[in-house]
Structures are given as C-alpha cells and as structure tokens.
Amino acid sequence: MYRLYIGNLSPSVTEEDLKQLFRERKLPVPEQVLLKSGYAFVDFPDQNSAIKAIETLSGKVELHGKVIEVDYSVPKKLRSRKIQIRNIPPHLQWEVLDGLLAQYGTVENVEQVNTDTETAVVNVTYSTKEEAKEAIEKLTGHQFDDYSFKVSYIADMDAAPPDQAPRTRRGGRSSRDQGTCQPGPSGEFGAPRSRHHDYPLRILVPTQMVGAIIGKDGQTIKNVTKQTQSKVDIHRKENAGAAEKPITIHSTPDGCSSACRMIMDIMQKEANETKTTVEDIALKILAHNSLVGRLIGKEGRNLKKIEEETGTKIIISPLHELTYYNPERTITVKGCLEALIKAQVQISGKLRDAYENDVAATHQQANLIPGLNLNALGIFSSGLPVLPPAAGPRGAVPPVATAGYNPFLSHSSSHLSGLYGVPPASAITHQHSQQAPEQEVVYLFIPSQAVGALIGKKGQHIKQLAHFAGASIKIAPAEGPDVPVRMAIITGPPEAQFKAQGRIYGKLKEENFVSLKEEVKLETHIKVPSTAAGRVIGKGGKTVNELQNLTSAEVIVPRDQTPDENDEVFVKISGHFFASQTAQRKIREIIQQVKQQEQKHQQGAAVSPYHSK
C-alpha cells in the first residue's frame, strides 16, 4: 500500500467528498479515508495509482473553495535516502539525468517507475540521507525543456528501526512487501527455478490493420493464439495517434513464427481488400539495440547472409532514433510472405542467441561479484540498458506487470529485468563486509578519437564517471601522435570496475566511435602473479580454452613475458562488455585460489618441528 497525504482541505470537506473526487478522476476509491481537520490520509493499492493521484490532483483540483495538495505520506523516521522524481521529459537522455543526480551525491540506485503518465518517473536512492535531502531541495522545480521536476520523499524501509518495522497483517504480508518480488533461496527475485528464458517476438503493424488482426469480437486473434499455441498481446491502446502499434508474441520459436505468418497473412488479405500497397505491409521486427550488433555481424556479414538466403531486403533503423524510453530498433524486412517468414526465423534465431548469452553472462556476473547490485549500475550512459527492455508501447514507459504487460518479467529473474529497461522494485541485496574489498587495477584500451568525449569538457565527464563508479580513472599519455588506442587505467574493487568499464563501453556505443555494424569490443589487460599464469593457461591450454568458451571473450597469456618488479605478468582479454567482465572475474578467482594455496603451503612449512615425528 502507498499512503498519501491530502492537505489544504476545507473544514467542510467530508469523507464522501474525497471518495467522489476519486471516482470522478477515475482513481481507486479507498475503503477508508482518515479525515482530520484540514488534511486526510488515504491508502492506494500500488505506486502507479498513487503517482496518478498526485499528478492528477495536487495543485490542480479545487474542493470546497480550496486547491488541495497531494503527496506521499512518509513518516520522518522513513525519510532517509530515497526520493521520487516525477514529470521528467520522456525524451531526456539518461546521461543528462544521471549527471544531474550525481551533482548531489553518490547515487546507489535509479529505478524507473512504470506509470500511465506521458512523463517519466524515477525512484532514486542516495548513499546518505543528507545527499537525498540536498537533492530534494535542489531538484524540486528544476526546469528542463518546459518541464518542472516534482520531487518527494518515498519510504526508505532500510531506515526503519528493526523493532518498528511494519508488522505483518493477519493473514497477509507486511505493507513493505506489497507489490515486490520476494527473494528465493538463490537470492533471485521471482526467478523460476528451471524454466527456459522466454524471448518474445516483437513486431510493428500499421494501426489501420489492428482491427483486422483482432477481428469481430476478437475471434481472429483468438484463432491465431489457438492454432499457434501462442500468447499474443496487441498494444493497441498505447500511443494514441501513432501510425504503428507493437504486437508481442510469446511462444516457442516455431509458435512465434507461425503466429507471425498468420498475422502477416491477415494483413496481406486486408491490404488486398482495401487496396493498400504491399510496401506498407513489410515485416517490422523490434529488437533491443544491445542485440542488433550481433544480428548484423562483423562488417554486416550475418545480415547479408540472411538477405541472400531468403531473398529479402533488410533495413535497420538508425541509432539516433533511440531514446531512454525507446531502446528498440526496427528491423524492416521486405519481400514475399514466404521470404519474410524465412527471414524472421533467422533474425529471431540470431537475436535469441544473443539474448540468452547475455542472460547467462548476467547470471555469471551476479555470482562472480557477490552482493553486486546490477540494478544500481545504470552502466550505459545513454540510458540504453544492457539487455532487452520489458517491452511495452514504443516510445512510452512500459506498464508494470500488475497493471499491464511485461513480456520478459514472467520468465526472467527480477534483477535481470532491471537491465531490460524496467528496474524492479527490489534489487539484489548488497552484502556488507567487515573487510574492505580488494583494489584491482585494469588497463582498458579505447579508441584514441574517443578520449575527448570520455574526458568531457574540463574533465567533467570522467570526474562524474569516477565518482559514480567509486574508482580512480586515469588516461595514460599517448605513446605517439598517431596511435589508434589509448590506455585507461582503472583502479577500484570489483563493483567499481564493473561500473566504470560498463559506462565506458556505453559511452563508446553512444558516441558511435565503433562501427554501427559491430558490438563494442575492447582489449583489457590485467596483471596476474607469474605463479598463477600457468594456472590461467592450464595443462595443454585446457583452462584458457574453457575460459574462452565460457565467456565468449578472447583470453591470451603472452608467452616469454618477463615478470615485472612485483613478479607479475599481463593477461590480455578482448570482447564485449559482459564477456570481458566474466573473464576478468574468472581469472581473479584463479589468482585467489593460487594465493590461498601458497598461504596454506607457507603455513604448513612454518609448523614447529616439535609437532612432527
């Protein structure tokens, strides 16, 4: 439940007046209104309806001659590190918002809230309550493109003393548990234990075709779902006035293709009857930007191969059309119906493989860095998440699972769904350790022409990045005038490395320093003790080969290296972000194992002779 405070009430306002107001504004009508002199408290069932009530009523509605105020009711003891920012322009780039938030302190988590409003809403957690207080004071009323930010405290349950934590209601859950996924034994939130990850097929159809696809009384779409054993969602009510509407199909790969074929066939027949040109009935597949590079392939080879084998023409929408709330690109396929479906099968196969590799890498990452809060990272500075979005209407904030449709959430762990563009209400619990995390040094090589953008004007961007990540980031001087790459030296614990390197990858993608036809792949060097180098390679290269197969990164331990003054040698890692991160973690594990064995050996050698026979 979300409790709201309603202030500036006339003494003549009654409980029924408030309930009638909620009915008129199509808001949930609470069973009980706690009415006091001049103010009242009401409970709303979910955050979406609470936000809608605040946005619809506060400062906009006059009741018995007085304009009412509406905001969250948050007890002082729960006004700590968490705030909510509303009325954010939907076109605002993530980097801009992130930079703005970072001005007031260390941001631990930014969670997009799914609402029905045209503007965006985020919940922000700062590292201290003082930072949150300053952010509220400075950001309230902040103007951006004629939008004025609205900021409120939201309940920070971590700030509640244990003995004052909300009690569980009889026969139900505590109020702090309402609407959140509870962690299972593995620490994942709402994750199915043995179910295969579902990768839905997302297509765009002309708005004028939606009626034909649904059919009279919904019979046509019911027939499609029945024959193909698919779940088909037509997002027809979102984006009023849009020329195209998204359709999400959940099924097996064959089921998705069968449903797609039937929908395309329906549109072709409708086009013939209405004399619509065939050009307007191209197959348009939606795919998250982070997957598209692997669909295209190096130098466009994958795409060319699909075109040649299917006899189709494939066009992918440009990067500049992407926004924080529209991270999908449109893959337009032109050709006859049979050719379209053949191409769809191959395209979906490539996208599904890329998606499942990223899901596996994310699981590995969560396990390799215990306590790492993936939701808090926001690693790609453009705001484009690492993995596919929780699909909703294009260009709008997708609805939450309880209020609308979230195609990935039902088959993905909630902490993964945070990387798909809709962070869940909860995240992986951050495990605090008595021992300070070990500092790591990573040498990341970036294109020379990207250095200026990474540093930013007067060094502001790299300062913000270092502050966000909690790492030291230094750009080494160029070794010559025409060197193609520069070295970034990143020093910090594992989570800081993940944040810093992730943001750098995202910046390169955003600024187009890497070919649009390729994934961002960088070379990373880490130092390992010379005694551990052999373990990284393994007998006959077995370990390094397994490492490359597991992570999809290229791992090289150059031969004939001379150890440095610390008796360390370099290991080179090349690959996209998650591949590189997973390889780094695995190699660090090997180093730790070697160190532990050496310590045991030293301890054994130091045993007193009196203890031996």
N, C-alpha and C positions, 0 to 999 in steps of 0.2 A: 504494500500500500504506500501511496505517496500523499502525505498530509500537506494541504495548502492553507495558507493564512489569507483571509479576505478582510481587508481593512477599509477604513474611511466609510463605514456603514452608517446610515441614518438610524437614529434610535427607533424609528418606526418600522424598519425592515424586519420581516418575520422569516421564520424557517421556510415557510411555504413560498415566500417571495424568491428566496435563493434557489429553491428547487425548480420553480417555474422558469427562472432565468436560465438554469442549466438545460431544461427541456427546450426552450426557445433557441438556444445556441447549439443544440444537438451534442451536448456534453453528457457524460454519465451522471445520472442522478443518484447522489449518495443516499443510503438509507437513513443516515443520521447526520444532522448538522449541529455542531456545537456552537451555539449562538451566545455571544457575550455582548456587553454594551459597547457598540461601535466597531466590533470585529467578530469574526467567526472562524471556525476551523472545519474543513471538510476533508474526507479521505477519497482519493481517486485510485482506481484499481491498478493502473500502470503508468509508467513515466510518459508515454506518448499522450495519453489523455490529460495528464497533469500539465504538460507543456502546452497542449492545445488550449486548456482552460486559461493558463497565464497569458498566452498570446492573444486569445480572443477577448478576454475580459479586462485585464489590467490597464487602467488609464483610458479605456475605450467605452465603458458602459456606465451609464448614469442610473442609479437606483434610488428612488425617492429623493431626487434632487442632488445627490452627491455622486461624484465619479469614484468608483470603487478601485481599490488596489488589490492585486492578487500576486502572491509569490509563495515559494516553498516555506513551510514552517519547519525550521531546523533549530532544535534546542541548542543553547550556547555551547554545551559540552560536546556537541557533534559538529560545530562549526570549526573545522580544522583545516585540512589540506585540500579539500575537494570543492570545486566550483563548477558551475554550468554556464556556458556562454551560448546565447541564442541570437537569432537574427543575423547570422553570418551569411554573406553573399554566397550563393551556390557556386559561382564561378571563381571564388577565391582559391588561389593555388596554395597547396599545403605548405610549401616553403615559406610563403609570406606569413601565414598564420603561425607556423612553428617558430619563426624568427621573432614574431611579436610576443608570443607566450614566453620565450626564453629570456626576454628582457627583464622579467620579474623574478627569475629564479630557475631552479632545476626542475624540469617537467618530467615526472616519473611515468605518467600515462596520459594519453589523449584518446578518448573513446567517442567515436561518432554515435550519436543517438538517432535512432530511426523515427522520423516524425512524418506527419502528413503535411507539414508546412512547406512553403516554397523555399524558405531559407533554411540554413543548416544549423544544427545544434551539436555541441561537443561537451563532454564532461572531462575536466582537466584535474589531474592530481599533481600537486607540487610536493617537493620534498619536505617543506616545513609549512606550518600554519602562518608564519609571518610572510612568506612568499605569496601564499594564497590570498592573504589579506591585502597585500600591496597590489596584486593582480586585479582583485575586485575593485579597489579604489581607482586604479589607473585605466582599466578597460571598460568600466561602466560608461556608456555613452560614447565610446570610441567610434569615430566616423570612418567608414570605408565605402567609397563609391555610393554615397547617399544612404548607406545602411548604418544604423546606430546599434552597436552591440548592447545586449542586455545580459547582465551577469548576476548570478545568485550563488549563495552557498547551497550545497547539497549535503545530505547527511554523510559524515565520514564515520562509519561504524568502527573503524580501527581506533578512533579516538575515544570511544566509549569505554569507561572502566569495566572490567570483566563482570563485577557484581551488579552493574547497571545495564548490562546488555539486554536488549529486548527479549522478554520471555516468550517461550513457545506457547501459542494459543492452544487451548484444549482441543485436541483432535485435529490440529493443523500445524503449519510451520510458523516460525517466527516471522515477524514483518520484514526483517532484514533478508530473509531468504526468498521473499516474494519475487517471482519473475527472474530468478537467477538459476543458473545451472549448478548443481552441486557436484563437487569432485568425487570421482570414483576412486577405487583402490590405486589406480595408476597415477592419480593426480590430474587426469584429463577431465574436462568438464563436459558431461553429457556425451562422452565418446562411446560409440558402440564398440563392443569388445572384438568381434570377429567379422564385422561386416565390411565388404569391399567399398572403397570410396566411390561415390556416385559422381560422374562427370556429365552433367546435363547438356543437351544440345540446345543452343540459344539461336533463334533466327528472328529476323525482322520481316514483317509483312506490311504491305500497304494498308493503311487504315480502312480504305473503302472495301477491302477484302475480308475484314474481320467478320462481318455479318454472314457472309457465305461460309466461312470456316466454321462458325458456331452453328449455323443452320436454325431452322424453325424449332423453337422450344429446346434448342441445344442438341438436337438429335444428330446433327452431322459430326460435331466434335465428340459426342458420346460414342458414335460409331467408330471414330478414329481411335479413341482410347481403348475401346473394347477389342477391336481387331488387332491392334499392335501391342496390347497389354502395356500401355504407357500412361503416365500421368502428364497431362498437357495443360499448362496454365497460359491463358491468353491475358496479358496485362492491358486490357482494353480501357480501363477506367483511368489509368495514369496518363500524365502528359496530355491533357485536353488540347485538342487542336493540332497535335503532332501528325505529320504525314505518314509515319510508320509506327507500328506497335510491336513490341517484343513478344515472342512466344517461347516458353521454356518447356522442354520435353525431357521427362525423366523416364528412363528405361534402360534396358541392356543396349549395347551398341547397335545390334540388329533392330531392336524395337524402336530406337531413336530414328534410325534410317527409314524404317517402314512408315512411321508417323510423319516424317518429313516428306516422304514420297506422296502420301495421301494428301497432305496439306498443299503441296505444290500442284498436285493434280487438280484439287478443288479450285485453286487459283487460276490454273490454266483454263479450266472449263468456264469459270466466271469471266475471265478475260475474253474468251471467245464470244460469250453471250452478250457482254457489254461492249465488245469491240475495243477492248484495251490492248495496246500494243504489247507484244511479247517482251520487249525490252524492259517494261515495267515489272515483269514477273521473274526477274533474276533471283537466284537463291542468295540470300544475305545471311551469313553466319556471324554471330557475335563471339569475340574471344578476347580475353584479358590481354592487355598489352604485353605483360611479362611472359606470355606463352608464344606470342606471334613470331618472335625472332627464331625460335626453334622450328616453327612451321615453315618459315621462309628458307631457313638453312643457309649455310655458308655460300655467299655470292648468289643467293636465290636458287640454289640447285634443287632443293626439295619442291619449291613451288613450280619450277619449270618442269620437273618430272611429273608432277600431278597434272599439269596442263597438257603435257604430251600424251600421257597415258589415258586421259579421259576426254581429250578433245574439247577442253573448255578454256575460257579466258578468265583469269583470276586477278582481281584488283583489291588492294588493301588500303583502307582509309589512312590518311596521313596522321602523323603524331600530333600536329598542332591542334587537332580537333579534340584531343583528350582533355578532360578536366578532372578535378578531385572526385566529382560525383559521376563522371562518365569515363571510367578507365578501360572501357571496351573499345576495340577497333572492329570495323565492319569489313568482313571478307566477302566481296561480291563475286559470285560465280555466274558466268553466262554460258549458255549452251542449251541443247535439247534436254528434255526431262531426264532421260536415261543417263546422259553425260553429267547432269547436275548431281544426281544421286551418287554416281560413282565417285565424283569429286568430293562430295560431302563425306562419304565413308573414309576416304583417305585423309581429308583435312581433320575430321574429328579424331581419327586414329592418332595423328601427329600431336594434336592438342591434348588428347587424353594421356598420351605417354609423357608429355612434358609436365602436365599437371600432377600425375602420380609420382613422377620423380621428385617434384618439388615437395609434395606431401611427405614422401619418405625422408627427404633431406630435412624437412622441418621437424619431424619426429626425432630424427637423429640429433638435430641441434638442441632440442629441448632436453634430451637425455644427456648430451655431452657437456652442457653447461647447466648443472643443477641450479634450480631457482631462477633461471633466466626468464624474465617476463617478456615474452615475444610481443605482447600487445603494446607494451610501453615503448617499443623501439621506434616505430614510425620511420623505418630506416630509409625509405626512399623519399628524398627531399621534394620531389614533385608531387608527392601525395599519392602516387600510384602504388598500390600495395604490391607485395611480392607475388601473391598468388591470385587466383580468380576472385572476383567480387561476389558477395552474396547477392545474387542477381535480382534486380527489381527493375523498375522502369528506367529506361536510358535517360541519363541526364538528371535524375532525381534521386533523393535518398531512398534506398530500398526499405520497405516496411519490415518491422520486426516479425519474428516467426509467429508470435501470438496474435498479432494484428493483421498480418498479411502473409507474404510468401517469401521464403528464404531457401532457395534450391540447394545450397550447399550445407546448410546447418544441420539438417537431419542425418547426414551421412558423414559429417566431419566433426572432429573434436572442436569444442567452442574456442579453444585458444588458437586453433588453426583458422577458424572463421574470422578471427580478428585480423589476420593477414589478408583476408579476401576483401577487405574494404568495409566490413561492418564489425568492428570490435565488439565482443560480447560484454555483458555486464560484469563478468568476473574474468580474472586472468590467473595465470599460474602464480601460486603463492611464492613470494620472494623469500628465500630461505636465508636468514641472517646467521652469520657465522662469527664465532668469537675471534677467529683468526683472519687477519686481513688477507684478501685474495692476492695471489702471486702476480707480480707485474710481468707482463710479456712484452717483447719487442718484435714488431713485424715490419718488414720492409716491403711496401706496396709500390709497384711501378705503374705510373699513369702517363697518358699521352702528354707530351710537353705543351701542346697547344691548350690543354685543359687546365693548366696550373693557375692561370689568371682567374678563371671562373671559380676554381676551388678556393682560392685565397679570398677573393672578393675585394670590394673597394676598401682600401685602407686595412685590409686583413680582417674585415668584419665577419665574412662567411666562415673562414677557418676558425676564428675565435668562437663563434657560436657553435660550430660543429664540435670543437674540443670541449666546450662547456657542456653541451648536451650529452656527449658520449662519456665524459669523465676520463678523457685520455689526453695525453700530450701528442700533438701532431706537428711535425716539422717537415718542411720541404727542403730536401738537400739541394745545394747549388748544382747547376748544370755542369756536366763534365766537359762540355764543348758547345759551340754555337749551334750546331745542327743535330743534336741528339734527339731521337724520336720519343724517348721516355725520360721522366724524372722520377726520383725516388721520394716517396713519402714515408717518414719514419714514425710509426705509431707505437706509443708506449702506454700500457694500461692492462688491467685484468681482463679475463675472457669476455665479460659482458661489454666492457668498454670497447674491446676490439671489434666485437660483433656490430655494435652501434656505429662506430667510426667508419669501419670498412663498408658497411651497408650504405651509409649516407654517401660515401664517395662513389660507389657503384651507381647509386641512384642519380647523382649529380651528372655523371658522365652520360647516362642514358637521356636524362632530361635535356642536356645541352647539345645532344646529337654529336658528341665527339667520337662516337662509334658508329659505324655504318648501320643504317636502318635495317639492313638485311642480316645483321648479326646480333647475337647476345653480347652483353658486356662481359668480356673475358680479360682478366688481368693476371699478371705474374706477381706472385708473392714469394718472398724469401723469409724463412725463419731459421734461427740458429739452433743446432742441437749439439749436445756433447758428442765428441768424436767417438766415445764409447757406445753411444746409442745409435750412431749412424748405421752400423751393421744390422741392428735390430729393425730399423726402419726398412732396410732393403730386404732382410730375411734370407734364408737359405735358398740360393739359386734365384733370388729376386722374387720369391713367393709372396712375402709380406707386402712389398711395394705394388706388386701386380694386384693383389687382393684389395689393397687400399684404393687403387685407381678404379677398379671395377665397382667398389662400394660407393665411392664418392663422385664418380664421373669427372674427377679432376686429373690432370697430368701431374705426376709426382716424380721428381728427378733428384737423386742424390749424386751430384757430380763426382766422378772418380778422381783420385790423385789430388784431392784438396789438401792443402797444408793447414792444420788447425791453427786458429788464432791464439792470442796470448791467454785466452780463457779456455783453451783446448776445445774449441767449438768449430763446427763446420756448417755450411749452408745446405738447406733443403729447398728446392725450388718447387712451387705449386702454381699451376696455371688452370684457370677455369672460371665459370660464372660464380656468382656470389655464394650460393649455398654449397656448391661443390668445393670451393676453396675453404669455406668455413669448416665444413665437415672434415676435410683432410687435415686442416690445422689442428682441430680438436683430437683427432685420432693420433696424430703424431705426438701431440703433447701428452696423450695417455701413455704412449710407448716410452717417452722420456721419463715420465713419472715412475713407471714400472722399473726402468733401469736404475733410477736413483734409489728407489726403495730396496731393490736387490743389493745395490752397493752398500747401503746403510746396514742391512742385515749382515752382509759379509764382514763389514768393519766391526760391527758389534760382536760377531762370532769370534773374530780374530783377537778381540780385546778381552776375551774371557780369561779370568785369572787361572794360572796353571794349577792352583790348589783344587780347582773344580774338575780337573781332568785326571784320568787314571794314569 
